[in-house]
Amino acid sequence: MVKITDNINKTLQQIKQAESKYHREPGSVQLLAISKRSSIVEIKTAVAAGLTAFGESYLQDAAPKIEALADLNLKWHFIGPIQSNKTKLIAENFNWVHSIDRVKIARRLSEQRPAHAPPLDICIQIKIGEEDTKSGILLADLSRFAAEISRLPRLKLRGLMTIPKQITDFSTQRLAFRKLHTAMLALNEQGFTLDTLSMGMSADFIAAIAEGATIVRLGNALFGSS
Ligand SMILES: *Cc1c(COP(=O)(O)O)cnc(C)c1O
């Protein structure tokens, strides 16, 4: 547990240094703690260290954590693939969904978002390279897809998310993230008002910050044993 606190403090420091080094505004990069492999006790340790936003990939694992931690007023982000039969609970229990790549799923989330809650914050998941994970839409389809999503009344389209292929070379890591940033700027030129780039994981978040990430999604760097 001490390890988690140390990891968080060290990572927050790294984010701050990267903001400064790459001429990003101080505080413009949010740390989203990916707690999909973490217990309730571990999440409480992260909360004690100052974190308030957590990301989960599997609804069945996330639901008991969200319930147990309900009085802490945390923000929950869904980051995994979504099946149709899970949309209702996701619409009811999460603040953000980063993994939108099907209109049908987005439509269900919009319809099932409770009336008393604010619109669900959404990122469209983009597949940057041919070799990337199967989730995500292609950049060529983004403009039309974003137009459809932005019509859904109970969703708020905030930005783009990607999970690039794992590579170790820093300047090659930056290329994929730059493409996501360019795609967001192009949408905004067309009249969209996106403000979020959800990109960068434990192995590549510095490159993502260099290219404009506003949310980095870190699991291992915070909760891992290494
Ligand atoms: C698990 C996961 C992460 C965190 O990955 P780490 O390498 O542990 O930092 C980030 N984003 C998504 C979509 C994930 O599934």
The ligand as an SDF file (V2000), in Angstrom:
LIG
                    3D

 15 15  0  0  0  0  0  0  0  0999 V2000
   -5.5980   -1.5930  -18.7980 C   0  0  0  0  0  0  0  0  0  0  0  0
   -5.7620   -0.3660  -19.6010 C   0  0  0  0  0  0  0  0  0  0  0  0
   -4.9680    0.7660  -19.3700 C   0  0  0  0  0  0  0  0  0  0  0  0
   -3.8440    0.7980  -18.3360 C   0  0  0  0  0  0  0  0  0  0  0  0
   -2.7410    0.0890  -18.8310 O   0  0  0  0  0  0  0  0  0  0  0  0
   -1.3510    0.0850  -18.0020 P   0  0  0  0  0  0  0  0  0  0  0  0
   -0.3750   -0.4390  -18.9830 O   0  0  0  0  0  0  0  0  0  0  0  0
   -1.5780   -0.8230  -16.8340 O   0  0  0  0  0  0  0  0  0  0  0  0
   -1.0780    1.4770  -17.6010 O   0  0  0  0  0  0  0  0  0  0  0  0
   -5.2380    1.9060  -20.1070 C   0  0  0  0  0  0  0  0  0  0  0  0
   -6.2030    1.9370  -21.0430 N   0  0  0  0  0  0  0  0  0  0  0  0
   -6.9750    0.8590  -21.3070 C   0  0  0  0  0  0  0  0  0  0  0  0
   -8.0290    0.9640  -22.3600 C   0  0  0  0  0  0  0  0  0  0  0  0
   -6.7770   -0.3270  -20.6050 C   0  0  0  0  0  0  0  0  0  0  0  0
   -7.5450   -1.3860  -20.8870 O   0  0  0  0  0  0  0  0  0  0  0  0
  1  2  1  0
  2  3  1  0
  2 14  2  0
  3  4  1  0
  3 10  2  0
  4  5  1  0
  5  6  1  0
  6  7  2  0
  6  8  1  0
  6  9  1  0
 10 11  1  0
 11 12  2  0
 12 13  1  0
 12 14  1  0
 14 15  1  0
M  END
$$$$
